[in-house]
Amino acid sequence: MSRTSSLPVAVGTVTSYAFWGDDGKALAAFYASALGWQVTQEYPDENGVPTAFLVTDGTTTYVFYTAKDFKAPNWPEDELPFHLDLAFDDIETAEQRLLDLGATKPAHQPGGEHWTVLKDPSGQPFCISAARAPQDA
């Protein structure tokens, strides 16, 4: 059921994507290295301890938080509320590089030839696939 309103429509934009892990700094470093981006800022908690770390390419920003009570999902048993899909020009080289950076490859691989599931150092699944050619408009 939709509700109507006489208020003007507010147009929003996504400014960043936030992820929690047991070590936000390590997670930020992992994804920055994986994507060839930079960790650009750190934000402290109320005690002055850095707990939030920004990773960006200048157009897209990810924020990685240290969460004291973080528990990685027990995937594939647990459903995931979201995950990242990353594309690379050379998928075999990318997979090996990600594994060298600390990712792991679970036995369960539902993507067949289309994608590969890896887990980041915090234990959260993400997918990698070959970069697609741009579609004609």
DRENPA-3360 file (N, C-alpha, C; in nm, 2 decimals, always signed):
BEGIN
1 = MSRTSSLP = +0.09/-0.12/+0.00/+0.00/+0.00/+0.00/+0.09/+0.12/+0.00 ~ +0.07/+0.21/-0.09/+0.15/+0.33/-0.10/+0.07/+0.45/-0.03 ~ +0.15/+0.54/+0.02/+0.10/+0.66/+0.09/+0.13/+0.78/+0.00 ~ +0.03/+0.86/-0.01/+0.05/+0.99/-0.09/+0.08/+1.10/+0.01 ~ +0.16/+1.20/-0.04/+0.20/+1.31/+0.04/+0.20/+1.43/-0.05 ~ +0.17/+1.54/+0.01/+0.18/+1.67/-0.06/+0.32/+1.73/-0.05 ~ +0.41/+1.67/+0.02/+0.54/+1.72/+0.03/+0.62/+1.69/-0.10 ~ +0.71/+1.78/-0.13/+0.79/+1.76/-0.25/+0.88/+1.63/-0.24;
9 = VAVGTVTS = +0.91/+1.56/-0.35/+0.99/+1.44/-0.34/+1.14/+1.49/-0.31 ~ +1.20/+1.42/-0.21/+1.34/+1.44/-0.18/+1.42/+1.35/-0.26 ~ +1.52/+1.40/-0.33/+1.61/+1.32/-0.41/+1.74/+1.31/-0.33 ~ +1.78/+1.18/-0.32/+1.90/+1.15/-0.24/+2.00/+1.09/-0.32 ~ +2.12/+1.08/-0.27/+2.23/+1.01/-0.33/+2.30/+0.92/-0.22 ~ +2.36/+0.81/-0.26/+2.44/+0.73/-0.17/+2.58/+0.80/-0.17 ~ +2.62/+0.83/-0.05/+2.75/+0.89/-0.03/+2.86/+0.79/+0.00 ~ +2.82/+0.68/+0.07/+2.92/+0.58/+0.10/+2.85/+0.45/+0.13;
17 = YAFWGDDG = +2.93/+0.34/+0.14/+2.88/+0.21/+0.18/+2.96/+0.17/+0.30 ~ +2.89/+0.13/+0.41/+2.96/+0.10/+0.53/+2.96/-0.05/+0.56 ~ +3.07/-0.10/+0.62/+3.09/-0.24/+0.65/+3.15/-0.25/+0.79 ~ +3.10/-0.34/+0.87/+3.16/-0.37/+1.00/+3.24/-0.49/+1.00 ~ +3.34/-0.49/+1.08/+3.43/-0.61/+1.09/+3.50/-0.61/+1.22 ~ +3.58/-0.71/+1.25/+3.65/-0.72/+1.38/+3.77/-0.62/+1.38 ~ +3.82/-0.58/+1.26/+3.93/-0.49/+1.25/+3.91/-0.40/+1.13 ~ +3.85/-0.29/+1.15/+3.81/-0.20/+1.04/+3.94/-0.15/+0.96;
25 = KALAAFYA = +4.04/-0.13/+1.03/+4.17/-0.08/+0.97/+4.22/-0.19/+0.87 ~ +4.23/-0.31/+0.92/+4.27/-0.42/+0.84/+4.18/-0.45/+0.72 ~ +4.05/-0.44/+0.74/+3.95/-0.46/+0.64/+3.97/-0.35/+0.53 ~ +3.98/-0.22/+0.58/+4.00/-0.11/+0.48/+4.13/-0.13/+0.40 ~ +4.24/-0.18/+0.46/+4.36/-0.20/+0.39/+4.34/-0.31/+0.29 ~ +4.27/-0.42/+0.33/+4.24/-0.53/+0.23/+4.17/-0.48/+0.11 ~ +4.06/-0.41/+0.13/+3.98/-0.36/+0.01/+4.05/-0.25/-0.07 ~ +4.13/-0.17/+0.00/+4.21/-0.07/-0.07/+4.31/-0.14/-0.16;
33 = SALGWQVT = +4.38/-0.24/-0.11/+4.47/-0.31/-0.19/+4.41/-0.39/-0.30 ~ +4.29/-0.45/-0.27/+4.22/-0.53/-0.37/+4.17/-0.45/-0.49 ~ +4.13/-0.33/-0.46/+4.08/-0.24/-0.57/+4.18/-0.15/-0.63 ~ +4.30/-0.14/-0.57/+4.40/-0.04/-0.61/+4.36/+0.10/-0.57 ~ +4.28/+0.12/-0.46/+4.24/+0.25/-0.41/+4.33/+0.29/-0.30 ~ +4.28/+0.39/-0.22/+4.36/+0.44/-0.11/+4.27/+0.44/+0.02 ~ +4.33/+0.42/+0.13/+4.27/+0.45/+0.26/+4.29/+0.60/+0.28 ~ +4.19/+0.68/+0.28/+4.20/+0.83/+0.27/+4.18/+0.90/+0.41;
41 = QEYPDENG = +4.10/+0.84/+0.50/+4.08/+0.91/+0.63/+4.05/+0.80/+0.73 ~ +4.08/+0.85/+0.86/+4.05/+0.77/+0.97/+3.96/+0.85/+1.07 ~ +3.87/+0.79/+1.13/+3.78/+0.86/+1.23/+3.79/+0.79/+1.36 ~ +3.81/+0.87/+1.47/+3.82/+0.81/+1.60/+3.68/+0.79/+1.67 ~ +3.68/+0.70/+1.76/+3.56/+0.69/+1.85/+3.56/+0.79/+1.96 ~ +3.47/+0.78/+2.05/+3.46/+0.88/+2.16/+3.59/+0.89/+2.25 ~ +3.67/+0.78/+2.24/+3.79/+0.78/+2.32/+3.92/+0.81/+2.24 ~ +3.90/+0.86/+2.12/+4.01/+0.90/+2.04/+4.08/+0.78/+1.96;
49 = VPTAFLVT = +4.02/+0.66/+1.97/+4.08/+0.55/+1.90/+4.02/+0.54/+1.76 ~ +4.11/+0.54/+1.66/+4.06/+0.52/+1.52/+3.97/+0.40/+1.51 ~ +3.85/+0.41/+1.46/+3.76/+0.30/+1.44/+3.69/+0.29/+1.31 ~ +3.69/+0.40/+1.23/+3.63/+0.41/+1.10/+3.74/+0.45/+1.00 ~ +3.74/+0.38/+0.88/+3.84/+0.40/+0.79/+3.78/+0.41/+0.65 ~ +3.81/+0.52/+0.58/+3.75/+0.55/+0.44/+3.84/+0.50/+0.33 ~ +3.79/+0.43/+0.24/+3.86/+0.38/+0.12/+3.78/+0.44/+0.00 ~ +3.86/+0.50/-0.09/+3.79/+0.57/-0.21/+3.88/+0.57/-0.33;
57 = DGTTTYVF = +3.81/+0.58/-0.44/+3.88/+0.60/-0.57/+3.85/+0.74/-0.62 ~ +3.78/+0.82/-0.54/+3.75/+0.96/-0.57/+3.60/+0.97/-0.62 ~ +3.54/+0.86/-0.65/+3.40/+0.86/-0.69/+3.31/+0.77/-0.60 ~ +3.37/+0.67/-0.55/+3.29/+0.57/-0.47/+3.37/+0.56/-0.34 ~ +3.30/+0.56/-0.22/+3.36/+0.55/-0.09/+3.30/+0.44/-0.01 ~ +3.39/+0.36/+0.05/+3.35/+0.26/+0.15/+3.41/+0.30/+0.28 ~ +3.33/+0.27/+0.39/+3.37/+0.30/+0.52/+3.38/+0.17/+0.60 ~ +3.49/+0.14/+0.66/+3.51/+0.01/+0.73/+3.52/+0.05/+0.88;
65 = YTAKDFKA = +3.43/-0.01/+0.96/+3.43/+0.01/+1.10/+3.48/-0.11/+1.18 ~ +3.55/-0.08/+1.29/+3.58/-0.18/+1.39/+3.46/-0.19/+1.48 ~ +3.41/-0.32/+1.49/+3.29/-0.34/+1.58/+3.34/-0.45/+1.68 ~ +3.34/-0.41/+1.81/+3.39/-0.50/+1.92/+3.31/-0.63/+1.92 ~ +3.19/-0.64/+1.89/+3.11/-0.76/+1.90/+3.08/-0.82/+1.76 ~ +3.16/-0.79/+1.66/+3.14/-0.84/+1.52/+3.15/-0.99/+1.52 ~ +3.05/-1.05/+1.45/+3.06/-1.19/+1.42/+3.03/-1.21/+1.27 ~ +3.12/-1.27/+1.20/+3.10/-1.30/+1.06/+2.98/-1.39/+1.03;
73 = PNWPEDEL = +2.91/-1.37/+0.92/+2.80/-1.46/+0.90/+2.85/-1.61/+0.87 ~ +2.77/-1.70/+0.91/+2.80/-1.84/+0.88/+2.75/-1.88/+0.75 ~ +2.81/-1.83/+0.65/+2.76/-1.85/+0.51/+2.81/-1.98/+0.46 ~ +2.73/-2.06/+0.39/+2.60/-2.03/+0.33/+2.48/-2.05/+0.41 ~ +2.50/-2.10/+0.53/+2.38/-2.12/+0.62/+2.30/-2.00/+0.65 ~ +2.38/-1.89/+0.68/+2.31/-1.76/+0.71/+2.29/-1.68/+0.58 ~ +2.17/-1.63/+0.57/+2.15/-1.54/+0.46/+2.23/-1.41/+0.48 ~ +2.27/-1.35/+0.37/+2.35/-1.23/+0.37/+2.26/-1.11/+0.34;
81 = PFHLDLAF = +2.26/-1.00/+0.43/+2.18/-0.89/+0.39/+2.23/-0.81/+0.27 ~ +2.36/-0.82/+0.25/+2.43/-0.76/+0.13/+2.57/-0.82/+0.12 ~ +2.63/-0.80/+0.00/+2.77/-0.84/-0.02/+2.82/-0.76/-0.13 ~ +2.95/-0.75/-0.15/+3.01/-0.69/-0.27/+3.03/-0.78/-0.38 ~ +3.02/-0.73/-0.50/+3.05/-0.80/-0.63/+3.16/-0.72/-0.69 ~ +3.28/-0.77/-0.71/+3.39/-0.70/-0.77/+3.43/-0.77/-0.90 ~ +3.46/-0.69/-1.00/+3.49/-0.73/-1.13/+3.64/-0.70/-1.17 ~ +3.70/-0.79/-1.23/+3.84/-0.77/-1.27/+3.87/-0.81/-1.41;
89 = DDIETAEQ = +3.96/-0.74/-1.48/+4.00/-0.77/-1.62/+4.06/-0.91/-1.63 ~ +4.14/-0.95/-1.53/+4.21/-1.08/-1.53/+4.17/-1.15/-1.40 ~ +4.06/-1.23/-1.41/+4.00/-1.29/-1.29/+4.10/-1.39/-1.22 ~ +4.17/-1.47/-1.30/+4.26/-1.56/-1.23/+4.37/-1.49/-1.15 ~ +4.43/-1.39/-1.21/+4.53/-1.31/-1.14/+4.47/-1.24/-1.02 ~ +4.35/-1.19/-1.03/+4.28/-1.12/-0.92/+4.25/-1.21/-0.81 ~ +4.20/-1.33/-0.84/+4.17/-1.43/-0.73/+4.30/-1.46/-0.65 ~ +4.41/-1.49/-0.72/+4.53/-1.52/-0.65/+4.58/-1.41/-0.57;
97 = RLLDLGAT = +4.57/-1.29/-0.62/+4.61/-1.17/-0.55/+4.53/-1.15/-0.42 ~ +4.40/-1.17/-0.43/+4.31/-1.15/-0.32/+4.34/-1.26/-0.21 ~ +4.37/-1.38/-0.26/+4.40/-1.49/-0.16/+4.54/-1.45/-0.09 ~ +4.63/-1.39/-0.17/+4.76/-1.35/-0.11/+4.74/-1.24/-0.01 ~ +4.64/-1.15/-0.03/+4.61/-1.04/+0.06/+4.53/-1.09/+0.19 ~ +4.49/-1.21/+0.19/+4.42/-1.26/+0.31/+4.28/-1.31/+0.29 ~ +4.23/-1.31/+0.17/+4.10/-1.37/+0.14/+4.11/-1.52/+0.15 ~ +3.99/-1.59/+0.17/+3.99/-1.73/+0.17/+3.88/-1.77/+0.07;
105 = KPAHQPGG = +3.89/-1.89/+0.02/+3.79/-1.94/-0.08/+3.72/-2.06/-0.02 ~ +3.59/-2.04/+0.01/+3.51/-2.15/+0.07/+3.48/-2.26/-0.03 ~ +3.45/-2.37/+0.02/+3.42/-2.49/-0.07/+3.29/-2.46/-0.15 ~ +3.19/-2.40/-0.08/+3.06/-2.38/-0.15/+3.08/-2.27/-0.26 ~ +3.06/-2.30/-0.38/+3.07/-2.21/-0.49/+2.95/-2.21/-0.58 ~ +2.85/-2.14/-0.55/+2.72/-2.15/-0.63/+2.72/-2.08/-0.76 ~ +2.83/-2.01/-0.80/+2.83/-1.92/-0.92/+2.87/-2.00/-1.05 ~ +2.91/-2.12/-1.03/+2.96/-2.19/-1.16/+3.07/-2.12/-1.23;
113 = EHWTVLKD = +3.05/-2.10/-1.36/+3.15/-2.02/-1.44/+3.13/-1.87/-1.43 ~ +3.02/-1.83/-1.36/+2.99/-1.69/-1.37/+3.06/-1.60/-1.26 ~ +3.08/-1.65/-1.14/+3.14/-1.58/-1.04/+3.20/-1.68/-0.94 ~ +3.30/-1.62/-0.86/+3.36/-1.70/-0.75/+3.34/-1.63/-0.62 ~ +3.30/-1.71/-0.52/+3.28/-1.65/-0.38/+3.41/-1.66/-0.31 ~ +3.46/-1.55/-0.25/+3.57/-1.55/-0.15/+3.52/-1.49/-0.02 ~ +3.60/-1.50/+0.08/+3.57/-1.44/+0.21/+3.68/-1.34/+0.24 ~ +3.64/-1.22/+0.28/+3.75/-1.12/+0.32/+3.81/-1.16/+0.45;
121 = PSGQPFCI = +3.91/-1.09/+0.50/+3.98/-1.13/+0.62/+3.88/-1.13/+0.75 ~ +3.77/-1.06/+0.74/+3.68/-1.06/+0.85/+3.58/-1.18/+0.84 ~ +3.59/-1.26/+0.73/+3.50/-1.37/+0.72/+3.37/-1.34/+0.64 ~ +3.36/-1.22/+0.58/+3.24/-1.19/+0.51/+3.26/-1.22/+0.36 ~ +3.16/-1.29/+0.30/+3.17/-1.33/+0.16/+3.16/-1.21/+0.07 ~ +3.23/-1.22/-0.04/+3.21/-1.13/-0.15/+3.24/-1.21/-0.28 ~ +3.19/-1.16/-0.39/+3.20/-1.23/-0.52/+3.30/-1.16/-0.61 ~ +3.37/-1.23/-0.70/+3.45/-1.18/-0.80/+3.41/-1.24/-0.93;
129 = SAARAPQD = +3.42/-1.16/-1.04/+3.39/-1.21/-1.17/+3.47/-1.13/-1.27 ~ +3.47/-1.18/-1.39/+3.54/-1.11/-1.50/+3.46/-0.98/-1.53 ~ +3.54/-0.88/-1.57/+3.48/-0.75/-1.60/+3.40/-0.77/-1.73 ~ +3.29/-0.71/-1.74/+3.21/-0.72/-1.87/+3.24/-0.60/-1.96 ~ +3.22/-0.62/-2.08/+3.24/-0.52/-2.18/+3.12/-0.42/-2.17 ~ +3.15/-0.29/-2.18/+3.04/-0.19/-2.17/+2.93/-0.23/-2.27 ~ +2.80/-0.21/-2.24/+2.69/-0.24/-2.32/+2.66/-0.11/-2.41 ~ +2.62/-0.14/-2.53/+2.58/-0.02/-2.62/+2.45/+0.03/-2.56;
137 = A = +2.44/+0.16/-2.56/+2.32/+0.23/-2.51/+2.21/+0.24/-2.62;
% end
